[in-house]
Amino acid sequence: MTNSNHIEPKNIQQMNWIYTIDIIGTFIFAISGILAAIDKKFDLVGAFILGLVTAVGGGTLRDILIGETPVGWMKDVNVLYIIGLALPVAYFFKQQILKLRKSMFLFDTIGIGLFTILGLQKTLSIGLSPLIALMMGVVSAVFGGVIRDVLSNQVPLIFRKEIYATACLAGGIVFLTLEYLFGTSIYSMLVSMIVVMIIRILAVKYHWSLNFDARN
């Protein structure tokens, strides 16, 4: 999920669906951080902080790196409301949420696809190179989870064999290619997001990995 990749749509009707998915992604990412905190027996303050950094960490890091301050979530108080809502939901409905792992995985997958493209677009919009924009897109999507895992004493997902950041990278490359060929459009965003989602879903389903086994 935004990793505070929150957008300020110029055309509210056109971009409303993106903002809606962004908010849902923020909620899901916050839930994942809070559940990790519960498992580690953090107190309420610690759980809120872990939920916050999971939801907005990637976008915050991106904005700092590209010099866009105040960072995105500071311009949208709804982000804090959503994370605040995630706290009691995670505590009181933990078992029900765990039963919805597949649904949560789907929203998470949609979220990383969206955050990759939004982060990439935001970086391009200030005149940085496509290569840097691609890196910032991946940072937007995955580094909230990295911060969550580090703070909860876990090996970050992107450092394991599971394909995660690679899916974001592939989607970002598709977006840059489509933008070069056809210009920026909502269709380029959708196609690129779908590429991220398909790679991520297939990687989990078929246990794809980029693990290099040194054993003979």
Secondary structure, DSSP 4 states (H G I P E B T S, - for coil): ---S-----SSHHHHHHHHHHHHHHHHHHHHHHHHHHHHTT--HHHHHHHHHHHHHHHHHHHHHHHT--S-GGGG-THHHHHHHHHHHHHHHSHHHHHHTHHHHHHHHHHHHHHHHHHHHHHHHHTT--HHHHHHHHHHHHHHHHHHHHHHTT---GGGSSB-SHHHHHHHHHHHHHHHHHH-S-HHHHHHHHHHHHHHHHHHHHTT-B-------
